[in-house]
Amino acid sequence: MTKKNLPLCPVSRTAFIIGSRWTSEIIRELVDNGARRFSDFEAALTGIAPNTLSNRLKMLEDHGVVERKIYGSHPPRSEYQLTEKGQDMRPIIVAMRNWGKSSA
């Protein structure tokens, strides 16, 4: 779904962006640890398929939540970090963590 096709309801729009499997965990990794490489996500998110991780990162990038920085070292590497828009999700992730702890 492109930005043009997102739901009009703000709650539905947020749920669409962060509600798919693994997406909130990716954002959590960035909130907790700052910039991460693809391999860092793979190590932290046990069970995520590389193509799923790639798709989720691309979707977050398309929606302006995550930005990818490419470094020209050999071999080339890239890091993902939260944009300013992504940083605004920090309280959401903290609230989800707190709710999850209290409802266990």
KELO-849214 format. One record per residue (C-alpha): residue number from 1; residue in one letter; chain; x, y, z. Coordinates in steps of 0.05 Angstrom, whole numbers, plus 5000, padded with zeros to 4 digits. Layout:
BEGIN
{NUM; A; A; {X; Y; Z}}
...
***
This chain:
BEGIN
{1; M; A; {5000; 5000; 5000}}
{2; T; A; {5028; 5067; 4980}}
{3; K; A; {5023; 5131; 5020}}
{4; K; A; {4966; 5154; 4976}}
{5; N; A; {4926; 5091; 4993}}
{6; L; A; {4935; 5092; 5068}}
{7; P; A; {4871; 5092; 5110}}
{8; L; A; {4844; 5161; 5128}}
{9; C; A; {4835; 5143; 5202}}
{10; P; A; {4900; 5160; 5239}}
{11; V; A; {4895; 5098; 5284}}
{12; S; A; {4885; 5052; 5223}}
{13; R; A; {4942; 5086; 5187}}
{14; T; A; {4989; 5074; 5246}}
{15; A; A; {4966; 5003; 5254}}
{16; F; A; {4977; 4990; 5180}}
{17; I; A; {5049; 5016; 5183}}
{18; I; A; {5072; 4983; 5249}}
{19; G; A; {5021; 4927; 5256}}
{20; S; A; {5049; 4876; 5208}}
{21; R; A; {5091; 4819; 5236}}
{22; W; A; {5162; 4840; 5255}}
{23; T; A; {5153; 4914; 5241}}
{24; S; A; {5145; 4937; 5313}}
{25; E; A; {5205; 4893; 5332}}
{26; I; A; {5248; 4927; 5279}}
{27; I; A; {5228; 4995; 5306}}
{28; R; A; {5242; 4971; 5377}}
{29; E; A; {5312; 4950; 5357}}
{30; L; A; {5324; 5019; 5329}}
{31; V; A; {5295; 5054; 5390}}
{32; D; A; {5336; 5012; 5438}}
{33; N; A; {5402; 5009; 5399}}
{34; G; A; {5405; 5065; 5349}}
{35; A; A; {5430; 5052; 5279}}
{36; R; A; {5432; 4979; 5260}}
{37; R; A; {5459; 4938; 5202}}
{38; F; A; {5419; 4884; 5167}}
{39; S; A; {5459; 4830; 5202}}
{40; D; A; {5444; 4863; 5270}}
{41; F; A; {5370; 4855; 5257}}
{42; E; A; {5379; 4783; 5235}}
{43; A; A; {5416; 4767; 5299}}
{44; A; A; {5366; 4803; 5344}}
{45; L; A; {5302; 4780; 5311}}
{46; T; A; {5307; 4704; 5315}}
{47; G; A; {5265; 4671; 5262}}
{48; I; A; {5256; 4729; 5214}}
{49; A; A; {5268; 4710; 5141}}
{50; P; A; {5317; 4755; 5104}}
{51; N; A; {5266; 4772; 5051}}
{52; T; A; {5215; 4791; 5104}}
{53; L; A; {5266; 4835; 5139}}
{54; S; A; {5284; 4868; 5073}}
{55; N; A; {5210; 4880; 5056}}
{56; R; A; {5194; 4909; 5124}}
{57; L; A; {5255; 4956; 5122}}
{58; K; A; {5236; 4978; 5052}}
{59; M; A; {5164; 4992; 5073}}
{60; L; A; {5188; 5032; 5134}}
{61; E; A; {5235; 5070; 5089}}
{62; D; A; {5179; 5084; 5039}}
{63; H; A; {5136; 5112; 5096}}
{64; G; A; {5192; 5157; 5122}}
{65; V; A; {5200; 5120; 5188}}
{66; V; A; {5270; 5092; 5173}}
{67; E; A; {5327; 5117; 5131}}
{68; R; A; {5383; 5076; 5101}}
{69; K; A; {5453; 5103; 5098}}
{70; I; A; {5501; 5070; 5051}}
{71; Y; A; {5575; 5071; 5066}}
{72; G; A; {5625; 5063; 5009}}
{73; S; A; {5672; 5018; 5047}}
{74; H; A; {5695; 4951; 5020}}
{75; P; A; {5651; 4912; 5023}}
{76; P; A; {5597; 4965; 5019}}
{77; R; A; {5552; 4967; 5080}}
{78; S; A; {5489; 5002; 5100}}
{79; E; A; {5458; 5022; 5166}}
{80; Y; A; {5386; 5036; 5182}}
{81; Q; A; {5364; 5089; 5231}}
{82; L; A; {5300; 5122; 5252}}
{83; T; A; {5282; 5187; 5218}}
{84; E; A; {5252; 5244; 5258}}
{85; K; A; {5184; 5215; 5241}}
{86; G; A; {5208; 5147; 5266}}
{87; Q; A; {5234; 5178; 5331}}
{88; D; A; {5163; 5201; 5344}}
{89; M; A; {5145; 5127; 5351}}
{90; R; A; {5190; 5119; 5412}}
{91; P; A; {5133; 5132; 5462}}
{92; I; A; {5089; 5082; 5424}}
{93; I; A; {5142; 5028; 5430}}
{94; V; A; {5154; 5044; 5504}}
{95; A; A; {5079; 5042; 5517}}
{96; M; A; {5074; 4974; 5481}}
{97; R; A; {5132; 4948; 5523}}
{98; N; A; {5101; 4972; 5588}}
{99; W; A; {5033; 4944; 5570}}
{100; G; A; {5063; 4878; 5551}}
{101; K; A; {5101; 4873; 5617}}
{102; S; A; {5039; 4889; 5658}}
{103; S; A; {4993; 4841; 5621}}
{104; A; A; {5039; 4780; 5624}}
***
